[in-house]
Amino acid sequence: MAAAGWLRRRLLLLAVPWRWRCRPHRGAAGCPPAGQVRAAFLRFFEERHGHRRLPSAPVRPRGDPRLLFVNAGMNQFKPIFLGTVHPRSELAQHRRVVNSQKCVRAGGKHNDLEDVGRDTYHHTFFEMLGNWSFGDYFKEEACSMAWDLLTEVYGIPKDRLYVTYFAGDSSLGLSADEECRDVWLCLGVPASHVLPFPLKDNFWEMGDTGPCGPCTEIHYDHVGGGRNAAALVNQGSPDVVEIWNLVFMQYSREVEGNLLPLPQHHVDTGMGLERLVAVLQNKRSNYDTDLFTPILDAIHKGCGGPQYQGLVGDADVGHVNMAYRVVADHVRALCVCIADGIYPGFSGAELVLRRILRRAVRFCSEVLHAPPGLLASLVPTVVEVLIMDVINENEAAFQSSLERGRRIIERTVQQMEPSTNFPAEVAWSLYGNLGFPLDLIDLILEEKGIGLDSAAFNELALEDAKRKAGGPLAGQLEDTDTCLDVHSLAQLQSNNVPATDDSPKYAYTLGQHGQYEFSPCQATVLMLYRDQSLQKEVGAGQRCGVILDRTNFYAEQGGQASDQGYMIHLGQQDVLFPVESVHLCGGYVIHEVTAVETLRAGDQVQLFVDEAQRLACMMNHTATHLLNFALRRVLGDNTEQRGSHVTAEWLRFDFDTKGPVTVEQLQQVEQVVQDVIKRNEVVHTAEVPLMLARRVRGLRAVDEGYPDPVRIVSLGVPVENVLTCNSEAAMQTSVELCCGTHLLQTGAMEDLAIISERQLVKGISRVIAVTGRQAKQAREAGQCLAMEVDSVSLRMKERITLIPEVQNISKEVGQLTKMVASTPMPQWQRKELQTILRVLQRTANTAIKKLEMQQAEEKAQSMLAKHCNQPVIIDTVPADSLSILMKVVNQLCDKSPGTSVLLLSPQASGEVLCACQVSKDCLPVFSAADWAMAVCTQMEGKAGGSSVVARGSGNAKGMQGALTTALEFAQSKLLK
């Protein structure tokens, strides 16, 4: 993944220090390059206004399952806005921040994919310049900074700028944001350029609930010349565009829909780099700036067609300019996403990226008529082969599908009646089987002036969604009942309620006989949380969150499931309060409890964790660290963790990979882990300053915020050793930043078995493993199934002459195949057995076919002797299956060309099988399908086939009449 890492670093690299020398609107030669524009923004807030410059977060969202991509600069700061940030984390220390954030808007709520190419300003990938205040400055300072940067630093003429503010909303009881209006007026903005707009334009919300507030937008008039363009603001005019949005978070939208004031006010601003550069380079189109022109030139060079002219709509004949814009935009998005570890795949963000790639391939191939490989050739040559390979493989895979799909669409259109919609079933087949994105189908049909039967298509989509309902992602959203809302968090902090001391969760020891001993913890109830409010008392039968001064319970975090257990009133042993789950919110540990009797703030309680569940989680968490180390040891140092989850039952680990892990590699990984288990290594832990921890060579850490100080977990090597300057100790063992609970020695794990391994998407694999007794059971199950497979293999090698015996073996192989696929067992062994079973199935099928052919040949010879030189053969013959009967018919026709044959075979069940074949000399007068249908109808059955061969079945009671019908039908056709 070196290339991906290189590109990621390049995308984060900011321009070198500079002096702003040029002013806009002097022509192309004197315009600032995009790198200087970005650098000016960052340095302005960092040096003049004391903001901390942060790097862009990856476009893969961190800890937010609701988002496919990071689509705004504020995504990484959500915990601050929601008040859930850990008070000891680096994030919690921020007051003023500035950055340039990589954003992707494709799929989900914010989806610009279908608009890209149609105009000159929509993009799937873009950079969002932003500055933030977390409880520091507010409207006056934010507006003043923005105006100063735009007019004094960038030199944008003031008369071309218009600002908007929130006009109020009577239904919400919100008055106009006159404070914001007055700030702009005081800054010297003319009243004619300060415009009020309603809720939909100037009120920003994070979601259905949560922080929100009025916003003020800055718009730019590309035309200028002293005109008043106020009437064009927010009217969709390409001449007057929004360039900067300043959001003032001062309210919280509650579940009931009402708004409450936030305890702290925040500022969140966002300005698209692409639009700003267009303004400063005096361009009307983002695609005419230096962010895109090199890519457009490379496209022209690669396809050899007409040059890009910036045309849109009807003026863009053949959609050539649209294709240029689509390809230029999409290749940027592909490079950024792949660099951040998102690969084209089949679900979530990976599926959206696949759509982006295929949309670009389609425009390259069918509009620009470019040779295969153009898309990958646009990736800068300095990016190594990894990313180019991913694009090349996907482009090649979709080229054949694109061609097939185009032929299907053409053929379907030719067969359609005039003024009808394109059939939904065909569109769904293109979507589901060939991987055509729906927007691509719509686009191709739109070019042909044809509509899609959307209602029928949506019904098919709904049916598919119902089939997929209840999948592995169901029910993974957080429990909002016991997660503190922002107002309750602020109330706790203002009342000086201390954060929960959860250090007792690490207070466990090994007893005299090697057993783990978990001490109970005595605590005081500080507050109760129910129905999104803090309460001093909760009655019996009510579900609530309990906030304590200290706890020995582990709250769900870092991929490890929370503890379970119970609490009791101190001195009251007979009343247990079961703890169902535990959450961490803003430094407070929330214990989810259903009160069995009244619970009050101030109560003294004693806490007991479920020791078996905790120990199982500890085993699996330590095993996860070992697995991470072993995968790197076997697959290479570039193997990066992409996610993990630990429960008492199993552990899941996602990681980068170039392809499926082989059987040999799985065995090697397990062996590395088992060696460490056998050595019974000591698990060392220590809290150290975050800055010091990050210097450890070979340290494993995922992309998430850590508290400071942070906990290091080291297997077999004391933490002080790995912290030694230039120490390589961490390169030889597992050393990770981790807040989880772990074993004290690895021997208690006993064993680890990887029971599943599969690729989630291109480049990312997922393994599931079990430890201890479950690992032992998995190995035993694998051995039992291996013995059964060996037994079948031996029987298959024997000379078997009876079809039913081989069919029984084939059936047994099928049953074993299902058992091997579904039984928890070592994955390497599963793969081995599946390979053996596939060979056995092929061998059995071949044997059955061979025996059937032998049997059919014998019966055919007997029939030929009985019906020598007859133009039509109609008879009954014993046959164990329709397959054999059909082979007898085929043999007869092969041995007696010109003969038409129909055979019936009565079965012990009372069913009669029918098979027939008509000589080609008798076509088209004589049809096998019609012949079989006439005969089987006589037997109250059914039949089907072609004009040459057909088959069917019926009831034995009508067999004699069917033979008569067969003869009469043949005579009627042959005598014509």
N, C-alpha and C positions, 0 to 999 in steps of 0.2 A: 504493500500500500504506500510505498515511498512517493510515487507520483501524486497520489491523492493528497498526501501530506504536504508535498511541495506546493501544489496548486492552492491548497487551503491557506498556506502561509502567504502566497503571493496575493491572494484575494484580500487578506487582512492588511497587507503592507500599505502604508500611507506614504504620501509624497515627502520628499526631503524638505527641510525648512526652506522657505522662499520669501520673497518680497513681492507684494501685489503691485505690479507695475502697469498693467494694462487696464483699460476701461472698456466695457461692452459698447456695442453699436459703432465700432470703428472699422468694421469689415473683418473678414476671416483672418487676415494676416495678424491682426493685433488682438485676437481673442484668446482668453486664457484656456489652456488645456484642462480636461476634466480633473486630472490629478491635482492641479493647483486649486481648483474650485473646492474640492473635497478638503484639502489641507487647510485652506483658508477658514472654512467652517469650523474645523476641529480646533485650530489654534486660537481662533477668536474666543471661543468659550473656555478653552483651557487656560490661556494666558491672561486674557482680559477679565474674565469673570469667575475664575477659580473652580472650574468644573474638572472632574476627574475623567480623563479619556479612557474609555474601555474598548476592547476589541469587539468586533462583531461576533455574536453567537452563531453557531452552526445553523443551517437552515432546517435541520432536523430538530423539532421541538424537544425540549428537555422537561420530562415530568408532566406533560399535558396531553393526555390521550385524545382530547377533543380536537386538537389541531393536526392537520396533515403536514403543514410546513410553518416555519416562522414567517408570518405575513405582515408584521409590523415591528417597529423598533421597540415597542413596549413589552413584547412577549416575555423577554427574560426578566422583566421587573415586576411581573404579576404578583409574586409573593409579597412585595413591598406594598403594592396597592391594596391587596387583600388582607394585609396585616399578618400573614402566616409565616413570614420570614423568620428563621431561627435567629434569636437575638445575638448569638455568638458568631454568626456567619459573616463573611466579608460583605455580602450583599446588604446586610442590615446597617453597615457603617456608612453607606452612601448618602450624601445629601444633594450634591450637584454632579450630574453625569452628562457626558457628551459622547456620541459615537456615530459611526456609519454602519448601519445594519444591513446585511444581505437579506432580502425578502423574496419570497415566491408566492404569488397569488394565482393558484390554479387548483381547482377542486375546493370543496367546502363552501363556507359562507362567502368568502372573498375570492371570486373566481373570474379572472380576466382572460382565461385561455381562449374562449371563442371570439373575443374582440381583437385579439392580437392579429395584426396584419391588415385589418379592415380600415384602421386609422393610423395616425402617425405618433400616437402617444401611449397606447396600452402596451403593457409588457407582462410576461409571466415572471421574469426575474428583474428586480430593480434594487437600487440602493436607497435606503431611507436615512437621510441625515436627521439627527434628533438631539435635542437637549432636554434634560429632565431636572425637576426639583422635587425632592421628597420631603415635604414639610418645611421647606426653606422659603425661597421667594415665591411670589404669586403673580397676579395679572400685570401689575405696573412694571415690574422688572422684566418679565417675560416679553411683553410687547416692546418695551424700550430696547432690549437686546436685539430682538428680531429686526426692528426698524433700523437700528444703527448698522447691523451687519449688511442688510440689503442695500441701503442707500449710501452709507459712508465707505464701507469696505469694498463691496461689490460694485458700487457706483451705479446702481439702477436708478433711472430718473424717477423722482417721486410722483410726477404726474401720471405715470403709467401704472401705479399701484393703487389697488382698492382693497379695503378691509371690510369684513362682515362681522356681525356680532349676533348673539341670540336675542330674538325678538320677544321671548316669553311664551308661555303656554298656559292659558286659563284653566284647562282641564286638569293640569297637574298642580295648579296653584303657584306657578312660577312666573315671576315678573321679568321684564326685559333686563338684560345684563347691561344696565346703564353704567356700571362701574367700568366695564371694559370699553364701552363707547367713549366715556370721558377720558380714559387713558389715551386713546388714539387721538382724540381732539387736542389734548394737551401736548402731544408729540408733534402737533402741527399738521396732521392729516386734515385736508379740507372736509367739511361736513358732507359735501356732495360725494365724497369718496368713502364715507363711513356708512355702511348699509345694514339694516336689520333683516334677518331671515328666520324662518320658523324652525320648529323642532327637527324636522327631517334634514335640514341643511346645517344647523349650527348647535346641535346637541349630540354629544358623543357618548356611546355606551359600550362597555366591554362585552356585555352579553345580556341575557334576559334578566340577570340579577348581577349585583356587584357595583363597584365604583363607576361613576359617570359624572357628566357635567357639561356646561356650556363650552363652546369652542369659538374661536375667532380665526377666520381664514384670510390669507393674503393672496390676492389675485393680481395677475399681470396682463396688461393690454399690449399685445404684440404690435398693434398698429400705431398707437400713439398719435403724434402730430397735434397735440393739444385738444383732441376731441374728448367728450365725456362719454365713457363706455359703461356707465353704471347700469344701464338697462340690459347689458349683455352678461353681467355677473351671474353665475349659477344657472345660465340658460343653455349650457351645452355648446357654446360657441367656441370653435377652435382658435378664435382670435383673442379671447379673454379666458385665461386658464388659471386654476388654483395652483399655487406653488408651495404654500406653507400652511399647515394647520396647527394651531396652538390650542391644546385641550386643557381646561381647568377642572380638575377632578375635585369636586366639592360636595357631591352627593353620593348616596348608595341606594341603588334600586333594590327594594326588598322583594321577597317572594310574592307578597300580596300586590305588588305593583307600585306601592307608594315610595316616595323619596324621603330619605333622612339625611341630614347634614353629616359629612364625614368628620371624624375627630381631628384629622390632619388634612390640609389641602395640598394637592400635588399638581405639578405642571408636566405635561407630556406633549412634546411637539414633534412634528414629522414633516420633512421636506424631501421630495423625490430628487435625487441627484440628477437624473436624466432630464427632468423638466428644467431644473435650475441651470444646467449646462446649456440647454437650448436657448434660454433667455440670455445668458452671458456671452454665448457665441453668436448671438443675433440670428438664430435659426428658428423657423416655424415648426420644424419637425425634430423630435428626439433622434430620429434615424439619420439626420443630417449632421449630427455632432460627431466628435472624434471618439465617442464611445461605440459608435456603430460603423462609421465609414470604412475602417480597415476590414471589418468582417464583410461588408457589402462588396468591397473590391475583391476580396478573396472568393466570394461566391461567383462574381462575374468571371473571374479568371478560371474558376473550376468548371463552370457550366458552358462558357463560351457563347452565351446568348446575348440578348440586348442588355445594355447597361441599366442600372437602377435610375429611375427618373423621379421618384417620389410621388407617383400618381396614385389616386384613390378613386373608389366608386366606379362610375361608368367610364371615366377617362382611362382607367387601368384595363385596357383591352387584354383579355386572356389571363387576367389576374397575375401577371408577371411581377409587378411591383409588390403586390400583396405577398407573393411567394418569397421575394427577397426579404421582406420584413419578418415573415414567419420564421424562416430559416435562421436569420441573424439573431432574432430574439431567442428562439428555442435552443440553439446551440449554446448560448450563454447560460441558460437555465440548466441544461444538461451538465455542463462542465462544473458549475457551482454545486449542484446536487450530488454529483458523483464524487466530487472532492470531499464533500461532507458525509459521505457514506450512504447515500440514497441511490440505489440502483434500479433500473427498470425492472418491474416485477408484476405481481398479480393481485396485490391488495394494497389498500391504503395509499400512502404517498408514493410507493413504488409503482402502483398501477397508474397513478396520475402521470408520473414521469414517463412511463411506457407510452401513454397517450401522446405526450409532448413529442417524444422521439418519433413515433409513427406519423404524427401530423407533419412533422418536418420532413420525414422520408417521402411522404406522399407528394408534398410540394416540390421537393427536389426532383423526384422522378417524373411526375406527370405534368407539372407546370413549367419547371425550368429545364426539363429533359436532360438533367445532369447525369453523368455516369455514376455507377455505384461507388460508394466510398467518399462522396463529396462531403457529407456531414462530418465524418471523422477527420477529413483533411482540414476542416476549419479550426479544429482545436490547435492552439499554438504548438509549434514543433518542440518547444521546451518541455511540454507536458509529456511524460514518458508513456510507453506503449499501453499501460494498464487502462487508462480512461479511453484511449482510442480503440482498444480492443472491445471494450464494453459497447461502445457506440457501433463499431463495425459489425459485431455479432448480432446486435439487435436490428441494425439496418438490413443486414442480409436476410435475417429471419422474416422480417416483415415485407421485403421486396416481393417474395413469391406469393405471400398472402394478399398483398396489394393487387398483384396482377390477377389472381384468381377472383378476388372480390370485385374488381372492375368488370371482369367478364360476366360474373353473376348479375351485377347491376345492369349491364348492357342488355343481357338476355332477358332479364325480368322486365325492363322498360319496353323492349320490343313486343313482348307478349301482353302488355297491359292495354286495357281499353282506354281510349282518350278520356281526359278529364277525371282520371281516378287517382287515388293516393297509392304510393308505393306500399306493397304488402308488409305488414308488421312482422310476419313470420320470417320473411327473407331478411329483413333488417336485423331481427334478433339473432338469426343464424350467423350473419356477418359479425355481429357484436360478440356473440358467445363463442363461436367456433374459429373464426379467423382473426379475432382480436381487433376488429375495427372499432375505434372509439365512436360513440354516438354522434359527437359533434362533427366527426369526419364524414359519416354517412349523410348527415344533414347538409354538409357543405357540398358534397358531390351531387346530391339530389337538387340542391338549390341552384347549382350551375346548370342543371338540365331543366330547370323550371318545374320541378315535380315536388309535391309535398309528401310527407310521411304520415301514415295512419297512426298518429301519436297516441290516441286513446287505446287502440289495440296493443301498441307497443308498451304502454305503461302498464296494461294488465299483465302482459308477459313478465315485465320487470317486477311487478308486485308478487306474482306467483313465485318467481325465483327468490325474491327476498324472504318470502314466507318459508321456503324450503331451507334457506340458510339461517333462519332465525334460531336463536339459542346456541350459536356457535361459541368458540372459545373466548371471544371478546365480550360476550354478554355479561352484564353485571359488574363491570370493572370500574365504573365511575365511583368516585369517593362518596362516602356516606355523609350527606350534608346535615343529618340530624344531630350528629355529635361533633361536627367540625365548627369551631368558634367563628362567628361572623365578625366583621371588622369592628363593629360598634362594641361588642362584648369584649374583644381584645383590648380596645382602647380603654374601656371602663376598668378592666383588671389592672392595666398599667397605671391609669390615673389614680386608682385606689391603692397603688403600691403593693399589689398582690405579687409576691415573688414568683419567678418561674419555678417549675417543678424540678427538684433535685432528683434526677433519675440515676445517679451513680450507683445506688444499691442494686441495680439490675446486673452489675458485674460482680456482685458479692456472692460468689459460690466457690466451693473448695472441693478437693478430692478427699474422701474419707479414708479411714484406716484400711479398708478393704477395696479401695479403688472406686467406690461409688461416689457419684456427685451429690453434694449436699447444698441445698438452697435454703438460706435462712429467711424466715418471714420478716416483714418490714412493718414497723409501726409508723403511722402517719396521721395527719390531721386533715379533715375535710375543710378546704378553704372556700370552695364555692361549688354550686351545682348549676348545670346548664341544661335547659329544657325549652323546647319551642322557640329556639333562637333568642333566648334571653337568660341572663344570669339570675339565679334564684338562691335563696337562703335555705329553703326547705322543699322537699319532694315527698309526696305521700306514697303509701304502699300501692304497688301495681303500676307505677309510672316509670317509664323509661327515661333515662337521663344520662348526662355526662358528669362524672365526678372529678373535680380538680383537687389534687392533694398537694401538700407541701413537699412530699418525697414519695418515691415509689420504687419498687423492685421489678415492676412490669416493663417489658420491652414494647415500645410503641412502634407500629408499622413504619418502617423507613429503610432506605438503603437496600430495598428489594427483599427484606426479611419480613415474614408475616408477624403480626403482633402476638404477644403472649395471651393466654387465657388463664382463668383461675377463679379466685373468689376473695372477698373481703368480709371481715366480721367486725361488729362493734367490739371494742376492747373489753374483755371480761364477759362477753356474751357469746359463748361458743356454739350455741344451738341455732343461731340465725345466720345463714350464709347469703351474701349478696354476690351472685355469679357475675364475673367480669367477662363479657362476651367478646370485646375487642378493645384495642387501645390505640389512640391517635395522638400525634404530636402537632401542636398548632401554636406558632409564635412563642415557643419555649415552654408552653403549658402541656402537660400530659393529661389527656382526657380519657377516663376509664368509662366505657359504655356499660351501664348497669341497669337492670330492671329491679327497682326497689321492692324488697319483700316486706319491709315495714318503713316507717318514716325515717328519712335520712336528712340530717341538718348540717349546715356549716358549723364547724367547731367540734363535730363528733370525732372521737378518737377511734381509729380503725386499725386492724392488722391485716396485712396483705399476704396471700399465699398464691404463688404461681402454680400452674399445672406442670409439675416437674417432668413428666414423661413427654409432654408436648414441647416444653422448652428444650430438653435435652436433644430431642429429635431435630429441632431447628438448629441447635448449636452444631450437631453433627453435620447437617446438610450445608450450613453456612461455611464451616471450615472446609468441607469437601468442595464447595464452590471455588474457594481460593486455590485449593490444590489442583482442581480441574483447569482453572485459568493458567496456572503455572505449567501443568502438563501439556496443554494444548500449544502453548508457546514453545515448549521444549521440543515437541514432535513436529509441529507445523511451521515453526519459524517465529522469529521475534516480531514480525509484522502482524502477527495475529492479535487483533485488538478486540477487547470486550465491547459488545454493543448493548448489553442489558442482561439482567439476571433476576431470578425470583426464587426465594427460598421458603418452603413450607415444611411442616413436620413430616409430610409424606414423601416429598421429592424436591429436587432442585432443577431449575431451568437455566441454561446459559446460552446466550447468543453471541456470536463472534464473526469477525471477518474471515472469509475464505475464498479462494479462487475457484473451488469446485467441491463436489461431494467428498466427504472424508472417506478414505478407503478402509477396507476391513483391517488391513495391517496397521494403519494409523490408529484406528480405534483400539486395537489390542495394545499398541504401544502406549497410548494415553492411559489406559487402565493400569498398565504395568507400572508406569511412573508413579501414579497415585498409590498403588498398593505397596510399592517400595517404601514410600514415606510413612504409610500407615504401619508397616512392619517395624520400622525404626522407632516408632512411638515418639516422634519428635515433640519437643516442648513448644507450645504456642505462646509466643512472647507478645505482650501488648504494652503500649505506653502512650501517654498524651504528650505531644510536642507542638511547638509553634508551627503553624501552617507553612510559613516561609522556609523553615528548616526542613520540614518533611518533603517539600517539593524538590529539594536538591538531591534527594536519594537517587542514585543511579539504579535503573531497573525497576523503580517504583511503579506499581500498577494502580491507576486511578481512573475512574470514569469521569465523563464530562458533566459534573454537577457541582453545586455549591457545597463547600465543607465548612464546618465551624472552625473557629480559631481560639484555642489550640485544637488540634485534630488528633484522632486516635490512629496509631499505626499497629497493624497486626503482622507479625513476622513469624514464619514457621521454621523452627530449629536454630535461628540466629538471634541473639539478644538485640533489642532495638538500638542500644547504644553502639553496637558494632556496625549496623547498617548506616548509622548517622555519621560515622567517622568520615572525615574528609577523604575523597577519592576512593572510598571503600567500594569494592565490587561484590560484597557479600550478598546484596539483594539480587544480583544477576543469577545466583545459583540456587535460589529458593523463592518462595512466595512471600512478597512484602507488599502490602496494600494499605491504603487509607480506608478505614472501615469503622462504623459505629456499632456493628452487629455484635451479637453474643457468640462466643466460640468455645470449642473444647479447650481444655488446658493441656492435653496431650493427644496426638493424632491417633493413638492406638485404639481409643474407644470407638472409632469409626468402623473398625473391623474389616470393612470391604466397601468398594464402590463399583457399581455396574452402570454403564451407559445403556439405557434401554430404548433410546430413540435418538436418531440423528437425521435431520432433513434440512434442505435449503428453504429458508423463508422466502427470499427473493435472490436475485442474482447477486452473489458476493457476500451473502450473510447466511450462516447456518445456525441451527438451534439444536442443542443436545438436551436431553432430559436424563437425569441419573438418579439412582437410589443408593442408599447406604445401609450398613448394618444388616439386620435380619431381612429386610426387604431385598437387599442385594443378594443375600444367600438364597432366598426363595426364587429370585429371578434366575440365578445360575442353575438351581435345581430344575426349574421349569424348562430351561434351555436344554439341559441334559436329557430329560425325559422325551422331549420332542425330537431331539437328535437321534435317540434310540429308535423311535417310531419311524423316522425317515429312513434310517439304516435298514430297518426291517422291510419296509416297502421296496427299497432299492434291491435287496437280495431277492425278493419274490419276483421283481420285474426282470431279473437276469435269468430266471428259470424259463424253460421252453413252455409256453402256454398256448394251447390250440383252441381253447373255447373263448368265444367273444364275451360271454357274461363274466368270466373270471377277469379278463382284462378291463372290462367296464367297471367292475367292482374296485379294481386297483386304481383306475382313473378317478373314480368317485372318492376314494380314500385320499388320493393325492390332493384333490380339491379341498377336502375337509381339513387336511393338514396345512394346506396353504393358508386357509383362513385362520387357523389356530396360531400358526407361526406369526402371522401379521398382527394379531390382536393380543397375544400373550406377553406380559412383561418379561423380558429376557434380554441378555446382552445383545446389543445391536450388531456387533460384529458377527455373532453366531446367527442372528436372524438373517443377515445378508447372505451368509454361507448357505443356510438351509433353504432360503428362497431360491438361490441359484440352482441347488440340487433339485428342488421340487419343480422348477421350470423345465429342467432337462427331463425329469421323470414324466411330466405331463406331456411333453412333446413325444417322448418314446411311447407312452401308452396310446396316444392319439394315432401315431403312425402304425402301431401294432393292430389297433382296432380297424383302421382303414385297410390294412393289408389282409386281415382275416375276413373282413367284409367283402373285399374284392375276390378272394379265393372262393368264398361261399357263393357270391353272386355269379361267378364264372361257372361253377358247377351247376347251378340252377338254370342258367342261361343255356348251357349245352343240352340239358334235359329238355327244355322247352323247344329248342330248335329241332331236336329229333322228333318231337311230338307234332310241331307245326311247320313242317318243312316247306319252304318256298311259298309261304302264305303272305299276301299283301297286308293283312291285318291279323294280329295275334291278340286275342282276348281270352284270359284264363285266370285261374286262381293259383297261388303258389304260397307255401309257408315261408314266412320271413319274420325275423325277430324285431325288425325295426323298419321305419319308413326309409331310412338311409340305405339299408340292404335292398329293399324292394326297388328303390330308384336305381341302384347300381345294376340290378338284374335287367331292368328295362333298358338302361344305357348299353349294357353288354349285348342284348338281343339286337338292338338297332345298329350297333357297330358291326356285328357279325353278319347281319342281314340288311344291307343298305336298301332303302326303298320300302321297308316294312314299318308300319305304324303299330305300336304296342300299347295295350292297357292291361295292367295286372292288378288283381285284388288279393289282399292277404288277410284272412280272418284271424283275430287275436283272441287269446283266452279271456280277455276282459269283455268280449262282446262287440268290440270295435272292429271295423274293417278298414284297412289301409288301402289307399288307391294311388297308383303312379302311372303316368302315361307319357309317351313321346310320339310325335307325329313326324313322318318323313318330310323332309324339306321339299320333296317333289310334289307333295299334296298341298303346299301353302299357295295362296292364302285362304283357299276354300275350306280347308280342314284345320281347325285350331285346337291345340291340346288343352288350352284353358277352358274352352267351351265344352270339349268332350268330358273332361274331368268334372266340370260343374254339373252337366246333365246326369252323369252317373251318380255322383255323391248326393245330389238333390233327391234322387230316387231312394237313397238310403237315409234321408233326413240329416244329411251332413253338409259339409262345405268344402270348397276347393279353391285353388288359385294357382297362378303360374303364368307362363308366356304362351305364345302361339306354338312353340316347339315342345316345351316340356311343362308338365303341371303335376300337382299332387294334391291329395285331400284325404278325407276320412268320412265314415258314416257308421250306420247301425247294421249289425249282422242280419237283422230281420228282413231287410230289403235287399240282401245281396243277390239273390237269384234274379229279381226284377232288374237289378242294376246291370247284371251281365247281359240281359236281353236289351236293355236300353243302350248299353255300350255298342252292341252289334248294330242295332237299328240306326244309331247316330252315325256310325262310321259308314254304313251303307248309303245313308242319305247324302253324305258329303262326297263319297267317292264315285257315286253313280251319276253325279251332275255333269 
